[in-house]
Amino acid sequence: MNRDFIVKIYNEHYGLIELIVKNSIHTSNYDDITACVQDVFMVAMQKEGLEEHANIKAWLLKTAKNVVNTFNRQRATRNKYFDFNADFMTAEPMAADFSDLLIDKIDFERFKGMNIDQIIMDSLTPNERDFYILLRFKKLSAKEISKVLSISEGSAATRRTRLKEKIKLFLENL
């Protein structure tokens, strides 16, 4: 794909695509909206022969609608299991037992009286936060998480390992 062509359509159509996404998506989270808009242009980058397409604008609008529909479907599946923010806000502020994350060699006594879960959540991306809630508060296995998030079991296990490593590094440097 011609990089200049992608930059051109990005500059010409970003505002319109963002407006379509904002009006179609079932969230007001700016990060989710921006991610969907970026996904539209990622699909455009991968589309063979897009430069010769008769109506680029129509193609981008249809792609935006497809990206948003996929996002909304995935979000609806997740919402069947729980409301992310409500579950987190009603959780115990400081759970002393982090064995569910298998984070060893961390001195949790130094975090006594702090809402360590809130501190951790603030350091995570939206997707990592979702995963953390499922893992920590819902106590779901990698297999169960894979079903909720519509990912493979291997991906869920890999995300769990990476999240554990990220949290451990974060806490060690806190």
ABEGO torsion letter per residue (X at the ends): XBAAAAAAAAAAAAAAAAAAAAAABABABAAAAAAAAAAAAAAAAABBGAAABABAAAAAAAAAAAAAAAAAAAAAAAAAABBAAAAAAABBABBABAAAAGBBGBBAAAABGBBAAAAAAAABBAAAAAAAAAAAAAGBBAAAAAAAAGBBAAAAAAAAAAAAAAAAAAAAAX
